[in-house]
Amino acid sequence: MNILGISAFYHDSAACLVRDGRIIAAAQEERFSRRKHDARFPINAVTFCLREGKVGKDGLDIVAYYEKPLSKFVRILKSHFVSAPQNWEAFRQAIPLWLKERLWLPYTIEAELHRLGYAPPHKFVYPEHHQSHQASAFFPSPFQSAAILTADGVGEFDTTTIGKGQGNGVSILWQQTFPHSLGLLYSAFTYYTGFKVNSGEYKLMGLAPYGRPTYADRIYHHLVDLRPDGSFRLNMKYFGFLHEMRMTNRNFDELFGGPPRAPESEITRREMDLARSIQVVTEEIVLRMARAARSQTDEENLCMAGGVALNCVANGAIARAKIFRNIWIQPAAGDAGGALGAAMFAWHQAENQPRTLDAGCDAMRGSYLGPSFRDEDTQDFLTANGYPFRVLEGEGRAEAIATQLAQERVVGMFQGAMEYGPRALGNRSILADARSATMQSRLNLATKFRESFRPFAPAILEERAADWFELDAPSPYMLMVANLREDRRRPPQNDEASLPLDQWVNQVRSVTPAITHVDYSSRIQTVSARTNPQFHAILSAFERMTGCPLLVNTSFNVRSEPIVCTPANAYQCFMRTGIDVLVLNKFILHKGEQPAWEESIDWKQEFGLD
């Protein structure tokens, strides 16, 4: 049975194909359209999934959409009616979209499938938004039963749920409803500190270790009425998302000492302290919810999804608290993962089909579920454009790549199937030597064109992770933060907190300074030979040369651009940036050997990087 899962129209549209319970393919629309966080109907992602699965023109059995559109429309109407007339502008913009497009979803899907030459599905399935998150968290997990914690901005009505997964079913045991939302609370501070909602939350999390939690008491006293079980109520007096076209309002400004920081302006001590304060509050709320989930389910395993599950610092706090024996987090935890969850829900729960575990392994195949490209096609692309290359084959491939990295060259790595979810996990990655004292600054400013304070993550051999980090479980999807072991650290050379931010960032505080954050933490990817043998081989070769089993691993893109999908995307990013070497499957290209790169557009201006 072929089941197509779809998430669309809000944030990170995506598609996923599940056949008889096995995940065949999955991808976000942004990777094909090259529009960051593309929320349009995922026509390109749908096309890829159906072609990858070799689905016949009349072979689509079910389309599963990741939420109930009518229920969401009712919630939006209720919210507008309650807050009228202050929210007239938001109402004026939202309602035409619903009346024109979103309430007619089955017809939209059938029309798009018809345009691709496919017959309508035999059935439509509409899980609730948080049921899709639950399904994405539990069904691919390696557990027969588990507690499930989901938290995000808002689905239809729910913003957080505690549930249980067992066998081939998931159920919601407790929910918190709109407007009381941990995701929206965190996004309010994202907006207030000058970052973009729904994409700048990572920046806020990365900024937090530079600050002090001086505003935490103010948040608890004025904004959040927090209960022992992690449930809370927001004081809507301070928020604008119900009544205005912004996250916060004047009362919020007065409470925290002024208007929001202007985007791209200087980051001050206030923003650092605000970031730390909301991170501390978020971790406390998540810990209380995790304890409540353990109490309500009596399960020793925890599965997580929803946008808040991408807060890897909070995830690390749960792991350190030992509330659960095992934790598994959906790598596409945000709305994109809803496509996978909806398809899995349709198979296991709607169709009541059994679920089979794979000897303790999850069903995500490393999240390498996107497009891959044949060597023949890649070579044709290089030859047709006159791009000089060399061929890397056999065991020498890993050694050749590791040699470039050991010489502190930045390597764009393009191999195998593209990752599903926001993290690059070695197949669409930029790799570099973490031992370099200048690499973090070099990558941020000359390669990624992003804020200098943002930390980089390490990819490390799974079997060596415990020798370097305070981590006692694998972290294959880069969704856990742990501290560097003390024997790998270096003591502060001076009073770092008194330094300007750009100098504070560049202090050497470990033997691998490029991946060590100011608080000695790192967002870790553990790499196993089973899941990604090619990446594992590169790390192993690098360790043999240098004694270091880890590398900087950051996504293959520049700020405001989606991760690269095709060889052409990769080559363009290679030539635009400070990447020295490009690996395209078995081909290696050196920057100095390439023809002059010219473009008819100012791409930096297009991405807002000037």
Secondary structure as GFF3:
##gff-version 3
##sequence-region A 1 610
A	DSSP	beta_strand	2	7	.	.	.	ID=ss1
A	DSSP	beta_strand	14	19	.	.	.	ID=ss2
A	DSSP	beta_strand	22	28	.	.	.	ID=ss3
A	DSSP	alpha_helix	30	33	.	.	.	ID=ss4
A	DSSP	alpha_helix	43	52	.	.	.	ID=ss5
A	DSSP	beta_strand	62	65	.	.	.	ID=ss6
A	DSSP	alpha_helix	69	83	.	.	.	ID=ss7
A	DSSP	alpha_helix	88	100	.	.	.	ID=ss8
A	DSSP	three_ten_helix	102	104	.	.	.	ID=ss9
A	DSSP	alpha_helix	105	115	.	.	.	ID=ss10
A	DSSP	beta_strand	123	125	.	.	.	ID=ss11
A	DSSP	alpha_helix	129	138	.	.	.	ID=ss12
A	DSSP	beta_strand	145	151	.	.	.	ID=ss13
A	DSSP	beta_strand	158	166	.	.	.	ID=ss14
A	DSSP	beta_strand	169	177	.	.	.	ID=ss15
A	DSSP	alpha_helix	182	192	.	.	.	ID=ss16
A	DSSP	alpha_helix	201	207	.	.	.	ID=ss17
A	DSSP	three_ten_helix	208	210	.	.	.	ID=ss18
A	DSSP	alpha_helix	216	218	.	.	.	ID=ss19
A	DSSP	pi_helix	219	223	.	.	.	ID=ss20
A	DSSP	beta_strand	224	226	.	.	.	ID=ss21
A	DSSP	beta_strand	232	234	.	.	.	ID=ss22
A	DSSP	three_ten_helix	236	238	.	.	.	ID=ss23
A	DSSP	alpha_helix	250	255	.	.	.	ID=ss24
A	DSSP	alpha_helix	269	297	.	.	.	ID=ss25
A	DSSP	beta_strand	301	305	.	.	.	ID=ss26
A	DSSP	three_ten_helix	307	310	.	.	.	ID=ss27
A	DSSP	alpha_helix	312	321	.	.	.	ID=ss28
A	DSSP	beta_strand	326	329	.	.	.	ID=ss29
A	DSSP	alpha_helix	336	345	.	.	.	ID=ss30
A	DSSP	pi_helix	346	350	.	.	.	ID=ss31
A	DSSP	three_ten_helix	365	367	.	.	.	ID=ss32
A	DSSP	alpha_helix	375	385	.	.	.	ID=ss33
A	DSSP	beta_strand	390	391	.	.	.	ID=ss34
A	DSSP	alpha_helix	396	406	.	.	.	ID=ss35
A	DSSP	beta_strand	411	414	.	.	.	ID=ss36
A	DSSP	beta_strand	428	432	.	.	.	ID=ss37
A	DSSP	alpha_helix	439	442	.	.	.	ID=ss38
A	DSSP	pi_helix	443	447	.	.	.	ID=ss39
A	DSSP	beta_strand	457	461	.	.	.	ID=ss40
A	DSSP	three_ten_helix	462	464	.	.	.	ID=ss41
A	DSSP	alpha_helix	465	468	.	.	.	ID=ss42
A	DSSP	beta_strand	480	483	.	.	.	ID=ss43
A	DSSP	three_ten_helix	486	488	.	.	.	ID=ss44
A	DSSP	three_ten_helix	496	498	.	.	.	ID=ss45
A	DSSP	alpha_helix	501	505	.	.	.	ID=ss46
A	DSSP	three_ten_helix	513	515	.	.	.	ID=ss47
A	DSSP	beta_strand	521	527	.	.	.	ID=ss48
A	DSSP	alpha_helix	533	546	.	.	.	ID=ss49
A	DSSP	beta_strand	550	555	.	.	.	ID=ss50
A	DSSP	alpha_helix	567	576	.	.	.	ID=ss51
A	DSSP	beta_strand	581	584	.	.	.	ID=ss52
A	DSSP	beta_strand	587	590	.	.	.	ID=ss53
A	DSSP	three_ten_helix	591	593	.	.	.	ID=ss54
A	DSSP	alpha_helix	603	606	.	.	.	ID=ss55
###
